[in-house]
């Protein structure tokens, strides 16, 4: 019994010693790490995004409210550019076009007739107008000169006749008084005659002054001036005679006075006859005035006829311009009516297929309500929505693959055509995530495959791009981060050294190292957790 117990105790002691040894060895032996070398290689990045098949699509709508009378296509029908799609009520529009065309033709004929009449009558009428205006101006000048001369001569002759008659009356009165004897009332009458003679002298002097002015201005002849001077002298003589007669009456008549008075009466009578003769001679000047007035009236009548012709020409010109304006207006009406007719005849804006048909004959169409949609053939594309953080490898011209849920396992070729210039929110709720729309061209796709991508389909696009041909790459597991940034453990001479690095893009299993590490250096890719800088390590086989 004691022997068995001693054996068991001995075995237990051996086991304890062995376990302690193992624990000590485990605590004091360096940890094992797996290493791999940093290498130079191309930096390639894969990207993917969801997209939608799009194409040029036209929504055909009615220009205004109308009844659909015919629909010429069905959904899926192929249409050429300008092909008839549908027709709205057009009877009134057709009548309006026809009426506008007829009106335009009639107005064009009127415009041509008005232009011909204006071109024929215009030059001749303008020449007649110039001649008539010149003739009227000359006749008016002659009439003005004749009137001025006649008026001056008439005034002078009338003044002379008035003076001569006054003198004759005065001498006759003096003679009668002398023959009848002097009476008080005769003396008074003589005094009145003296006043009349004095007034006649004043008038004759004024007429002579006006005649002198007209003569200096060249309006009357010298003879008219001389006649006015004679009339003034006669009035002066009449005044002197009246004064003398008044004095004689006051003194009383004498035989020799009576004889002298009779002689003066006879001389005054002869002077009146001479003045009346001169006044009768004024008729020649009046006749000249009449002739000049008749000539002016004739010239004005001619000018009035010519002006009537000019107004007629102006009327023809106005008619021509009005007809031209009506031609332009009717042409605009024709275009407007024709445009309205064309708008009510709905045609395909481009070639393709009818995507949707929303109306049937008899339906009421209104603006803004789509009647049909036309989808263009061979011009479809894909719009992919790429997250902003995945945008770096997406460049114009890059080849991509397109995958459709309807064709599992098939990849259709595409090419990045262009990127939108603006990033937009990914959802209506602005969460901070943004996308950039990328247009993908399908021109490298076979026509049959391209027809399989129908507008509105959801697709999945993938691409791969080489961002750089030779960069330092390490396995993703080698790069660790903490608050200080990215770092790796470089293993050399049995020790692991912590080294800060500048990490770049992640490309599949590799990470780009932009600084802090050279190609060929070994870095820990496994077992480096918890290592201290400079710790001794045991290297396992690397990857």
Helices and strands as residue ranges (DSSP letters): H 2-28, E 31-37, E 39-54, E 57-61, E 66-71, E 78-79, E 84-88, H 91-180, H 184-216, H 222-251, H 255-343, E 345-347, E 352-357, E 364-365, E 370-376, E 381-387, G 388-390, E 399-404, E 407-425, E 434-441, H 447-452, E 458-475, G 476-478, E 480-482, E 485-492, E 495-500, E 502-507, E 510-515, E 522-526, E 535-540
